[in-house]
């Protein structure tokens, strides 16, 4: 599976980028230019949505397992264990690495990771690529190829050398970013922010006409306008009294800010962006209509319907790409979801009580998950209530209670 393909001929026809990234395509109807970097840097709602989604994935350990006769075990002897759980590359921790994957998917629609091999075919580094610089195309055999510049060098890699994790896809391969759908709402929010900034920069004054008693030449108009802005513009001059002389008269052109409905417009755009990014509004500190039961249900939905599909997608791609065919029969990677319980001690206690009480988990295993020391060999034992038994032993138990012998009937 993990072998470099020698490329004899490749198609020069490249697929369109997922954003159809032309200058005109980035302009929204509000007149604002919205691309991935500007949206993430300048629009608070998008920034927060991306951070929430990325942090939710980055905190989950991605662990390497080996299938055994009795189930599974962690295998720290495999070279991929160090990459996945300690250092995927020279400049990123595992949590930073996973966070970058999710940020790339949410803003560009695709996350790309180059698998760097040594001369023996072993993966020695997992290096994320800037999705804005990666192009897709098919070679003459119909296989997808990836081209990009890295450290000033133009590279073309095959599917066997790239881990590709898309967001939702229209063609089953190339991802479509939620930001592309949210671009109009993002443009509206950015336009509102700029308008409000200009409004308060001008001292919260409405626009107007300064009427002169006589005709002025262009130079005089410029000087009067500059002097007026200096005296009465800006936040520090808000509410000050204008003194007019020489027959000047100020006629305001008023559009009350309350009539523009900034607050409702902000909330509407914020809500739509949160919906597109699949983030509950309460996570954005918007608690309108939120109740305890409502928030609890939203949180459960976020875990099951948003995080779980993302986790599954990443696991499937990694399991297919990073192992050879023979390795894939016994090795696999899986996110450890136990860290989701860390923030809630009550939930953790109930979970451990149930798992230990039914014999599924030992005391030492629960202590290990809590990063606590074991209690020795006794903690490795599994416990179960005496009230539990199997269906085929119920008659034997009843016979014993009556004072009979289990084998009496057989001997007779």
Secondary structure, 3 states (H helix, E strand, C coil): CCCCCCCCCCCCCECCCCCCCCCHHHECCCCCECCHHHHHHHCHHHHHHHHHHHHHHHCCEEEEEEEECCEEEECCCCHHHHHHHCCCCCCCCHHHHHHHHHHHHHHHCEEEEEEEECCCCCEEEEEEECHHHCEEEECCCCCEEEEEEECCEEEEEEHHHEEEEECEECCCCCEECHHHHCHHHHHHHHHHHHHHHHHHHCCCCCCEEEECCCCCCHHHHHHHHHHHHHHHCCHHHCCCCCCCCCCCEEEECCCCHHHHCHHHHHHHHHHHHHHHCCCCHHHHCCCCCCCHHHHHHHHHHHHHHHHHHHHHHHHHHHHHHCCCCCHHHCEEEEEEHHHHHCCCHHHHHHHHHHHHHCCCCCHHHHHHHCCCCCCCHHHHCCCCCCCCCCHHHHHHHHHHHCCCCCCHHHHC
